[in-house]
Amino acid sequence: MEKSKRKTRIMENNTIKAVHDDDIISLLRSLQLYDLVSDGKIKCAFCEGAITVDNLDAIIPDDGKIVLSCNNATCHAKLLVGNC
């Protein structure tokens, strides 16, 4: 399905899982994403901008994959409505 037409159920059961800033690097490593993020190879699910440790807003399960979003206000708004 095209990215613009699919919707991810991010807020399924109205549950948000949070990770403290101090644990982000460990989480990214455990997901085998840290090196990709450090090398600028992961793009935001919404704006296609490079994800960094500093601008990471969310880690989103998406149809068996993991996608990331940046902290841009527009991207964050799309995340809240599940427009991934």
PEGI-V699126 format. One record per residue. N is the residue number from 1. RES is the residue in one small letter. SS is DSSP state (alpha for helix, beta for strand, coil for the rest). PHI is phi in whole degrees, 0 to 359 (NA if undefined). Layout:
BEGIN
n=<N,N>
res=<RES,RES>
ss=<SS,SS>
phi=<PHI,PHI>
END
This chain:
BEGIN
n=<1,2,3,4,5,6,7,8,9,10,11,12,13,14,15,16,17,18,19,20,21,22,23,24,25,26,27,28,29,30,31,32,33,34,35,36,37,38,39,40,41,42,43,44,45,46,47,48,49,50,51,52,53,54,55,56,57,58,59,60,61,62,63,64,65,66,67,68,69,70,71,72,73,74,75,76,77,78,79,80,81,82,83,84>
res=<m,e,k,s,k,r,k,t,r,i,m,e,n,n,t,i,k,a,v,h,d,d,d,i,i,s,l,l,r,s,l,q,l,y,d,l,v,s,d,g,k,i,k,c,a,f,c,e,g,a,i,t,v,d,n,l,d,a,i,i,p,d,d,g,k,i,v,l,s,c,n,n,a,t,c,h,a,k,l,l,v,g,n,c>
ss=<coil,coil,alpha,alpha,alpha,coil,coil,coil,coil,coil,coil,alpha,alpha,alpha,coil,coil,coil,coil,coil,coil,alpha,alpha,alpha,alpha,alpha,alpha,alpha,alpha,alpha,alpha,coil,coil,coil,alpha,alpha,alpha,alpha,alpha,coil,coil,coil,coil,beta,beta,coil,coil,coil,coil,coil,beta,coil,coil,coil,coil,coil,beta,beta,beta,beta,beta,beta,beta,coil,coil,beta,beta,beta,beta,beta,beta,coil,coil,alpha,alpha,alpha,alpha,alpha,alpha,alpha,alpha,coil,coil,coil,coil>
phi=<NA,297,306,289,255,267,232,264,275,292,260,304,61,52,247,241,258,242,230,292,309,295,254,299,298,298,295,300,297,294,269,59,245,301,297,295,294,300,273,72,265,258,252,297,296,253,252,70,286,294,271,237,298,283,252,294,253,207,248,239,288,219,55,86,245,241,239,240,232,269,268,300,302,293,294,297,298,295,300,294,264,72,264,273>
END
